[in-house]
């Protein structure tokens, strides 16, 4: 075997493509998303800015009420079920089991980290803010409003699934865009159903996407160090 041809047996990553081909970009994107979510979290934590945010959310809420249309409500309720624990929990377990069976440990660690962190963040943060949900929701709601659990989970699962299941490259970039679009549609459906304020879902999508991308970036970095890649 020539010097230009690495030994596949010496680097398991060659048998399982790396999660990220542009590691620095992933860090930058994750940082921007964290900053966006932090801005919204901070805005709602300060009484003066919280009132301004609520005024904006009230305008969007009134639009959602005025734009109610039965076919759109039905579609939004389908997304409500898709984002429920009945769907997301088996999906989380199924993807983890498949990655473990395939021995794709970097992807497995990324998936577990993203799912765990996203779930851990939802409940405690809701209890800290104790934001009341919009009135007259079209679906059953529980707990507090901020941030939107459906939006956090939808963004985290959709984006992380593409990262861990699809080989890096042009095809994955297209699917990542579709995953992001799905996360946005899921989030807006929560506003349309009057289950959340707009800023609830905006913070949720930003937080969920940041968790997914940051988990991949961290695990990629850890795997690089384990293999001695990039070290002098």
Beta strands, then each sheet from edge to edge (+ up, - down):
end
